[in-house]
Amino acid sequence: MVLDPTLLSGLALFLLRLALALLFGSSGWSHLSKPRERAESVGLPVAATALLGAIELGAAVLLVLGLWVRWAALLLIGVMLGAIYKKVFVWKTGFWGDESQGWFYEVLYLICNLVLLSIGGGAWVLFG
């Protein structure tokens, strides 16, 4: 039995969207439900943390629904670039991290979103 490549790629992109939505959705929810605590932990003003949470949660919803997937991915790439900047230049964290979390996950999430930005959300999308 040979798998249809279109079906397989559609499923893979759908699962990628769901995984990213889970990761960013939970982070966004945390930023929105505990903005003061999260602001202190990430070193941002409360308003910026709430905005970050809204972007993450909104993009996660778009990824699940398959709506404007490329725009959602672009927003999340921006979030990851900000996180990488903060870890590298402000916190001076190593790639793998020394006694703290490195920034390798952020690079991985950035690349996953770059895949969605470049080829779209696959066959199982509602719009774009």
N, C-alpha and C positions, 0 to 999 in steps of 0.2 A: 504494500500500500504506500503510495506516495502522497505526501501532504502538499496541499495547494499552497504555494509560496505567498499568495495574496492573503489567504486565510491566516497563515502562520505569522506573517508580518503584521497584519491587523491585530491579532491577538497579542503579540509582543508589545506593540505600541500602546495598546489598551492597558496592559499590565504595567508598563512603564508609567503611563499617566496615573494609574491608580496608586502605585507606590509613591510617586512624587507627591500626589495629592495627600496621601496619608502623612508623609513627612512634613510637608509645608503646612498642611491644614492643622496638624497638632501644634506646631510651633506658633502659627498665627493665632490659634485659639488661646494658647498660653499667654501670648503678648496682649491679647485683648481682654482676657479674664483677670489677669494680674499685672496690669501695666506698670505699677510702681515697682513691684518686685523685679519684673523683667528689665525695666529701665535701669535699675541699679546693677543687675548682673551683666548687662551688655554695654553699659556706659553710655546710654543715650538719654535724652530728655523724654519725659513721659509721653508727650504728644508724638514725638518721632517713633517711639516704641509702639504706640497705638496705630499709627499709620503703617508701620512695618507689618504689624499683625493683620491689619485689614488687607494689605496687598497680598500677604501670604495666604490668608484664608480665602480671599476672593479668587486668586489664581487657582487655588486648590479646587474650588467649586467648578471653575471653568474647565479644568482638566478632567474632572469626573464626568461632567456633562458633555465634553467634547465640543465646547463652544469656544471659538477664538483661541484655539490651542497655541498657536504661534505667539499671540500677544501675551498669553499667560506665561509661556516659556520665557519670553523676553523680559517680563517683569521679574521673574524668579532668577534669571541670569543677573539682573541688576542687584537683587538681594544678595546673591552669592558673591558678586564682585565686592560689594560693601563689606560682607563678612570676611572675605579673604584679606581685603585691605586692613580691616581692624585687627585681625589676628597677626598679620605679617608686620605692619608698620607701627601699630599702636601698642599691641600686647607683646610683640616680638616673639611670637610662638613659632616653633619649628614646624616643618611640614608634617612630621609624625607626632610632634608634641613632646615636650620635656616636662614631666610632672603636670601636664594639662593636655587638653585635647588639641591636637594639631589641626591643620587646615586641609588635610587630604580629603575629608568628607565633602567639604565645600567645593573642591575641585571636581570631585565625582558628580555631585549634584549639578554643578555648572555644565559639565559635559552632557549629562542626561538631558538637561533642558536645551542644550545646543542641538542635540539630535532632534528633539521635537520642533525647535525653531526651523531647522533646515529642511526636514522632510514632512513635517506636519504630524497630526495625531493619528494617522492611519485611517483604515476603512471605517472604523466605528466611531464616527464623529457626527455631531448634529450640524455644525457649521464651522468651517475653517480650522 
